[in-house]
Amino acid sequence: MNVHAAVDFKGPGLTRPNGDPVRLNNQSFVAIDRYRDAVYEATYRPQALYNRANEGFHANNEAFLFHEVATNLPIYREDTGPTDFHLHLPPGGFQLVVVTSGMFTFNYDGRLYYVGPGAVMLQSAIVHRQLFYTWSGMSTEENLKTPQTVVPDAISMGYSGKFLEAFITDPTTFPNPTIVAPDHIDEAETPRIAWTHELHDRPADAGFWLQDPLELDALFKPLVAGSSDSVIKSDTPVYVRDIGIEIPSGHLVTGHIIATDPRDHSLLPKSTSATADAASLAKGEVVIYRVIRGTAEFKDSAGKIIELSTGDVVTVSKNTIHLDGMGENTQVLRLGLLKGMENLRSWTPTQRDEIDGLAGQIISGKDVRPMQAEGKPVGYLYE
């Protein structure tokens, strides 16, 4: 993770932030990040290549970072393998992960989670690490071309692990302390966080969230048009999956996957007992769409068409464009950024470095779970 200056632990505590607040861009804008222009960089560790939606990030006052993470090296090398135990302290405590290919094992405060395509995780201030990931053995160029999906299937699970990830603002601007380095990890012990600080303004209701793609709440529901904005043209029916992050994010972000089946067979796990809430697709002061696979067509208020294909991302202000059409076998992730984000404050560089410097001192207890498969994560910052 990020390496920042050590601090004198005997010094005074942190003071109230005096930096600029995190603000959404309330002006009318449309920012497109095309996959053909994507740059993949090993920003934090050699086995993970990051493709940032920079156009959208900058257009939205750098308030919300969205990127794709692609595993690119085998796990058995000395410079790859499991990560350290660490935690993220972004404004609002928001880190979202949506797995789109391969398989991963994540450790959240000692409990193991085996996740594949379609799994959604959201967490705040929990000690965690990545233990395992799949790697296809392909060249970098070929690996980055392998298809992604939010539907678990044998083929997609066999590819290198990839996921979409989002933070409120840039990870380099908030604390990311390493709690236990890889060489000092005892697999029989579980780090526990019992640390709090008034500066970390996690909203009410925010907490840990895991949605398995095959659980009942994750099933795709048919979209029934509730307004002109929810009419999406398609040769095959349109379905919506609510990824359930509005409440556990502290009402900062909503999330949905809008999708169609391939023409020749049913792919999406569906519910026939209810329809999708069309009104929920109108939420968001700023909206981000990422085409996971297939093609999507958007239209602005003047009738101008914007065509996106696999890997493209568009970031827009409220009511600037709407999703107008989708091709077959298409999956689109929609994130709606809510007004609550504007009440969050950013960390100053000094505060960030001081918290990073605390490192292992943040831990005040341990919990032993030999099976590592029982009990909820206990590493919340406020518990």
C-alpha positions as CSV (number, residue, x, y, z in Angstrom):
1,M,0.0,0.0,0.0
2,N,1.0,3.6,0.2
3,V,4.2,4.5,2.1
4,H,4.1,7.7,4.1
5,A,6.4,9.3,6.6
6,A,6.7,7.9,10.1
7,V,5.5,10.2,12.9
8,D,6.4,10.9,16.6
9,F,3.7,8.9,18.4
10,K,4.2,11.0,21.5
11,G,3.1,14.1,19.7
12,P,-0.4,15.7,20.0
13,G,-3.4,14.0,18.4
14,L,-4.9,15.0,15.1
15,T,-6.8,18.2,14.7
16,R,-10.0,18.9,12.9
17,P,-9.5,18.8,9.1
18,N,-8.9,22.2,7.5
19,G,-8.8,21.0,3.9
20,D,-11.4,21.4,1.3
21,P,-14.5,19.3,1.6
22,V,-15.3,16.5,-0.9
23,R,-17.7,18.0,-3.4
24,L,-19.5,16.5,-6.3
25,N,-19.5,18.4,-9.6
26,N,-23.0,20.0,-9.7
27,Q,-22.4,21.6,-13.1
28,S,-23.6,19.9,-16.3
29,F,-20.9,17.5,-17.6
30,V,-20.3,14.3,-19.5
31,A,-16.9,12.6,-19.2
32,I,-16.0,9.4,-21.2
33,D,-13.2,7.0,-20.5
34,R,-12.8,4.8,-23.6
35,Y,-11.3,1.3,-23.2
36,R,-9.2,1.8,-26.3
37,D,-7.4,4.6,-24.4
38,A,-7.0,2.6,-21.2
39,V,-3.6,2.6,-19.5
40,Y,-2.9,-0.3,-17.0
41,E,-0.3,0.4,-14.4
42,A,1.0,-1.7,-11.4
43,T,0.3,1.2,-9.0
44,Y,0.4,-0.6,-5.7
45,R,1.8,-4.1,-6.3
46,P,3.4,-5.9,-9.3
47,Q,0.6,-8.5,-9.8
48,A,-2.3,-6.0,-10.1
49,L,-2.7,-3.7,-13.0
50,Y,-5.0,-0.7,-12.5
51,N,-7.0,1.1,-15.2
52,R,-8.4,4.3,-13.8
53,A,-11.4,6.2,-15.2
54,N,-9.4,9.4,-15.1
55,E,-11.6,11.6,-17.3
56,G,-14.6,11.0,-15.0
57,F,-12.4,11.3,-11.9
58,H,-11.1,14.7,-12.8
59,A,-14.5,16.0,-14.2
60,N,-16.1,15.1,-10.9
61,N,-13.8,17.2,-8.8
62,E,-11.7,14.1,-7.9
63,A,-14.5,13.1,-5.5
64,F,-14.9,9.5,-6.5
65,L,-12.3,7.1,-8.0
66,F,-13.4,4.2,-10.2
67,H,-11.0,1.7,-11.7
68,E,-10.5,-1.8,-13.0
69,V,-8.0,-4.1,-11.3
70,A,-6.6,-7.0,-13.4
71,T,-4.4,-9.7,-11.9
72,N,-1.4,-10.2,-14.2
73,L,1.2,-12.4,-12.5
74,P,1.2,-15.8,-10.8
75,I,0.7,-15.9,-7.0
76,Y,3.8,-18.0,-6.3
77,R,6.5,-15.4,-7.2
78,E,8.5,-13.8,-4.3
79,D,7.2,-10.4,-5.2
80,T,3.6,-11.3,-5.6
81,G,1.4,-13.6,-3.5
82,P,-0.8,-12.6,-0.5
83,T,-0.9,-9.0,0.5
84,D,-0.2,-7.6,4.0
85,F,-2.9,-7.0,6.5
86,H,-4.0,-3.4,6.0
87,L,-7.0,-1.1,6.1
88,H,-8.4,1.9,4.2
89,L,-9.7,5.0,5.9
90,P,-11.3,7.0,3.1
91,P,-13.8,9.8,3.7
92,G,-17.0,8.1,4.6
93,G,-15.3,4.7,4.9
94,F,-16.2,3.6,1.4
95,Q,-14.5,0.8,-0.6
96,L,-16.5,-1.1,-3.2
97,V,-15.3,-4.3,-5.0
98,V,-17.3,-6.0,-7.8
99,V,-15.6,-9.2,-9.0
100,T,-15.8,-9.7,-12.8
101,S,-13.6,-12.7,-13.5
102,G,-11.5,-15.4,-11.9
103,M,-11.6,-16.3,-8.2
104,F,-10.3,-14.6,-5.1
105,T,-9.9,-15.3,-1.4
106,F,-10.2,-12.3,0.8
107,N,-9.6,-12.2,4.6
108,Y,-11.7,-9.7,6.4
109,D,-10.7,-9.6,10.0
110,G,-9.9,-13.3,10.1
111,R,-12.9,-14.6,8.2
112,L,-12.3,-16.0,4.7
113,Y,-14.5,-15.1,1.8
114,Y,-14.2,-17.1,-1.5
115,V,-15.6,-14.9,-4.2
116,G,-16.0,-15.1,-8.0
117,P,-17.7,-13.2,-10.8
118,G,-20.7,-11.1,-9.6
119,A,-19.7,-11.0,-5.9
120,V,-20.1,-7.5,-4.3
121,M,-18.2,-6.4,-1.3
122,L,-18.3,-3.1,0.5
123,Q,-16.3,-2.4,3.7
124,S,-15.1,0.4,5.9
125,A,-12.1,0.3,8.3
126,I,-11.7,-3.5,8.5
127,V,-8.3,-5.1,8.6
128,H,-8.2,-7.2,5.5
129,R,-5.9,-8.8,2.9
130,Q,-6.1,-10.7,-0.4
131,L,-5.0,-14.3,0.1
132,F,-5.5,-15.9,-3.2
133,Y,-6.3,-15.1,-6.8
134,T,-6.4,-17.0,-10.1
135,W,-4.0,-16.3,-13.0
136,S,-4.7,-17.6,-16.5
137,G,-1.0,-17.8,-17.6
138,M,-1.8,-15.7,-20.6
139,S,0.4,-12.8,-21.8
140,T,-0.5,-9.3,-20.4
141,E,-2.1,-8.3,-23.7
142,E,-4.3,-11.4,-24.0
143,N,-5.1,-11.4,-20.3
144,L,-6.5,-7.9,-20.5
145,K,-8.8,-8.9,-23.3
146,T,-10.5,-11.8,-21.5
147,P,-14.2,-11.3,-21.0
148,Q,-15.7,-10.1,-17.8
149,T,-19.1,-10.8,-16.3
150,V,-21.2,-10.6,-13.1
151,V,-22.7,-14.0,-13.7
152,P,-20.7,-17.0,-12.1
153,D,-19.8,-19.6,-14.6
154,A,-17.0,-22.1,-15.1
155,I,-15.3,-20.3,-17.9
156,S,-15.2,-16.9,-16.3
157,M,-13.9,-18.4,-13.1
158,G,-11.0,-19.9,-14.9
159,Y,-9.6,-16.6,-16.1
160,S,-7.2,-14.3,-14.2
161,G,-8.9,-12.5,-11.3
162,K,-10.3,-9.1,-12.1
163,F,-12.6,-6.7,-10.2
164,L,-14.0,-3.2,-10.4
165,E,-13.1,-1.1,-7.4
166,A,-14.3,2.3,-6.2
167,F,-13.2,4.7,-3.4
168,I,-14.5,8.1,-2.3
169,T,-11.6,10.3,-3.6
170,D,-8.1,8.9,-4.3
171,P,-6.5,6.3,-2.1
172,T,-3.2,8.3,-2.0
173,T,-5.0,11.1,-0.1
174,F,-6.3,9.1,2.8
175,P,-4.6,6.7,5.3
176,N,-3.9,3.1,4.2
177,P,-1.8,1.8,7.1
178,T,-0.2,-1.6,6.9
179,I,-1.1,-3.4,10.2
180,V,0.9,-6.6,9.8
181,A,3.5,-7.1,7.1
182,P,3.6,-10.3,5.1
183,D,6.7,-11.6,6.9
184,H,5.1,-11.3,10.3
185,I,1.7,-12.8,9.7
186,D,0.6,-15.7,12.0
187,E,-2.2,-17.5,10.2
188,A,-3.7,-18.7,13.4
189,E,-4.3,-15.1,14.7
190,T,-6.9,-12.6,13.6
191,P,-6.2,-8.9,13.8
192,R,-9.0,-7.0,15.5
193,I,-9.6,-3.2,15.3
194,A,-10.8,-1.4,18.4
195,W,-9.6,2.0,17.4
196,T,-11.6,5.2,16.9
197,H,-10.9,8.8,16.0
198,E,-13.3,11.7,15.7
199,L,-11.9,12.7,12.4
200,H,-13.1,9.6,10.5
201,D,-16.7,10.6,9.7
202,R,-18.2,7.3,8.8
203,P,-22.0,7.8,8.2
204,A,-24.7,6.2,10.2
205,D,-25.6,2.7,8.9
206,A,-22.3,2.3,7.1
207,G,-20.7,-1.1,7.6
208,F,-19.6,-4.4,6.0
209,W,-21.6,-5.7,3.0
210,L,-21.2,-8.9,1.0
211,Q,-23.7,-9.9,-1.7
212,D,-23.3,-13.3,-3.3
213,P,-24.5,-13.2,-7.0
214,L,-26.8,-16.2,-6.4
215,E,-28.5,-15.1,-3.3
216,L,-32.2,-14.1,-3.5
217,D,-31.6,-10.4,-3.1
218,A,-29.1,-10.5,-6.0
219,L,-31.3,-12.0,-8.6
220,F,-32.1,-10.0,-11.7
221,K,-35.6,-8.6,-12.0
222,P,-37.3,-7.5,-15.2
223,L,-37.4,-3.8,-15.7
224,V,-40.9,-2.4,-16.1
225,A,-40.8,1.2,-17.4
226,G,-42.0,3.7,-14.8
227,S,-41.1,6.8,-16.7
228,S,-39.7,7.9,-20.0
229,D,-36.2,7.8,-18.6
230,S,-36.5,4.1,-17.7
231,V,-37.5,3.0,-21.2
232,I,-34.5,1.1,-22.5
233,K,-34.7,-0.2,-26.1
234,S,-33.4,-3.7,-26.5
235,D,-34.2,-6.8,-28.7
236,T,-34.2,-8.9,-25.5
237,P,-35.8,-8.1,-22.1
238,V,-33.8,-5.8,-19.8
239,Y,-33.2,-6.9,-16.2
240,V,-31.8,-5.1,-13.1
241,R,-29.9,-6.3,-10.1
242,D,-29.8,-4.1,-7.1
243,I,-26.3,-4.7,-5.5
244,G,-27.6,-3.4,-2.2
245,I,-25.0,-0.9,-1.3
246,E,-27.1,2.2,-0.5
247,I,-27.7,1.4,3.2
248,P,-24.3,-0.2,4.0
249,S,-22.5,2.7,2.3
250,G,-24.2,5.1,4.7
251,H,-26.5,6.3,2.0
252,L,-23.6,7.7,0.0
253,V,-23.9,5.5,-3.2
254,T,-26.5,3.4,-4.9
255,G,-25.6,0.5,-7.2
256,H,-27.3,-1.5,-9.9
257,I,-26.4,-3.9,-12.7
258,I,-28.5,-3.5,-15.8
259,A,-28.3,-6.5,-18.1
260,T,-29.7,-8.5,-21.0
261,D,-29.4,-12.2,-21.8
262,P,-27.6,-13.6,-24.9
263,R,-30.2,-14.0,-27.7
264,D,-30.0,-17.8,-27.7
265,H,-30.2,-18.7,-24.1
266,S,-31.0,-17.5,-20.5
267,L,-27.8,-16.5,-18.7
268,L,-28.8,-14.2,-15.9
269,P,-30.0,-15.7,-12.6
270,K,-33.5,-14.2,-12.4
271,S,-36.4,-13.7,-10.0
272,T,-39.9,-14.0,-11.5
273,S,-41.7,-12.9,-8.3
274,A,-41.1,-9.2,-8.6
275,T,-40.1,-6.4,-11.0
276,A,-37.2,-4.0,-10.7
277,D,-37.7,-0.6,-9.1
278,A,-37.4,1.7,-12.1
279,A,-37.3,4.8,-9.8
280,S,-34.1,3.6,-8.2
281,L,-32.3,4.1,-11.5
282,A,-32.9,7.8,-11.3
283,K,-31.0,8.3,-8.1
284,G,-27.7,10.1,-8.1
285,E,-26.3,13.7,-8.2
286,V,-23.5,12.2,-10.3
287,V,-23.8,8.9,-12.1
288,I,-21.2,6.5,-13.3
289,Y,-21.9,3.8,-16.0
290,R,-19.4,1.1,-16.8
291,V,-20.0,-1.4,-19.6
292,I,-18.8,-4.7,-18.3
293,R,-19.6,-6.5,-21.5
294,G,-21.7,-5.8,-24.6
295,T,-22.8,-2.5,-26.0
296,A,-25.0,0.4,-24.6
297,E,-26.4,3.5,-26.1
298,F,-27.0,6.7,-24.2
299,K,-29.0,9.9,-25.2
300,D,-28.7,13.4,-23.9
301,S,-31.5,16.0,-23.6
302,A,-30.8,17.3,-27.1
303,G,-31.1,13.8,-28.5
304,K,-27.4,13.2,-29.1
305,I,-26.4,9.6,-29.0
306,I,-23.4,8.3,-27.1
307,E,-22.4,4.7,-27.9
308,L,-20.3,2.7,-25.4
309,S,-18.8,-0.7,-25.7
310,T,-17.1,-3.2,-23.4
311,G,-14.7,-1.5,-20.9
312,D,-16.0,2.1,-21.5
313,V,-17.0,4.3,-18.6
314,V,-19.1,7.4,-18.7
315,T,-19.4,9.8,-15.7
316,V,-22.2,12.4,-15.9
317,S,-24.0,15.0,-13.8
318,K,-27.7,14.4,-12.8
319,N,-30.2,14.2,-15.6
320,T,-27.5,14.9,-18.3
321,I,-28.0,11.6,-20.2
322,H,-30.0,8.4,-19.8
323,L,-29.5,4.8,-20.8
324,D,-31.4,4.6,-24.1
325,G,-30.6,1.2,-25.6
326,M,-28.7,-2.1,-24.9
327,G,-27.4,-4.9,-27.1
328,E,-27.8,-8.5,-26.3
329,N,-25.6,-10.2,-23.7
330,T,-24.8,-6.7,-22.2
331,Q,-24.0,-5.9,-18.6
332,V,-23.7,-2.3,-17.3
333,L,-22.8,-1.3,-13.8
334,R,-24.5,1.9,-12.6
335,L,-23.4,3.8,-9.5
336,G,-25.4,6.8,-8.3
337,L,-23.4,9.2,-6.1
338,L,-25.7,10.8,-3.5
339,K,-25.8,14.2,-1.8
340,G,-24.4,12.7,1.5
341,M,-21.0,12.7,-0.1
342,E,-20.9,16.5,0.1
343,N,-21.0,16.3,3.9
344,L,-17.7,14.4,4.0
345,R,-14.3,16.1,4.6
346,S,-11.0,15.1,3.1
347,W,-7.9,14.2,5.1
348,T,-5.1,16.7,5.1
349,P,-1.6,15.3,4.1
350,T,-0.4,15.6,7.7
351,Q,-3.3,13.8,9.1
352,R,-3.0,11.0,6.5
353,D,0.6,10.5,7.3
354,E,0.1,10.5,11.0
355,I,-2.5,7.7,10.8
356,D,-0.4,5.7,8.3
357,G,2.5,6.0,10.8
358,L,0.5,4.5,13.6
359,A,0.4,1.2,11.7
360,G,0.2,-1.8,14.1
361,Q,-0.6,0.4,17.1
362,I,-4.1,0.7,15.8
363,I,-4.7,-3.0,16.8
364,S,-5.8,-3.4,20.5
365,G,-6.9,-7.0,20.5
366,K,-6.9,-10.4,18.8
367,D,-9.4,-13.0,18.2
368,V,-8.5,-16.6,17.3
369,R,-10.7,-18.4,14.7
370,P,-9.0,-21.7,13.7
371,M,-11.7,-22.4,11.1
372,Q,-11.6,-18.9,9.7
373,A,-15.2,-19.4,8.5
374,E,-17.4,-18.3,11.4
375,G,-18.5,-15.1,12.9
376,K,-19.0,-11.7,11.2
377,P,-16.1,-9.3,10.7
378,V,-15.4,-7.5,13.9
379,G,-12.9,-5.0,12.7
380,Y,-15.1,-2.0,12.4
381,L,-13.5,1.3,13.3
382,Y,-16.4,2.1,15.6
383,E,-16.9,-1.2,17.4
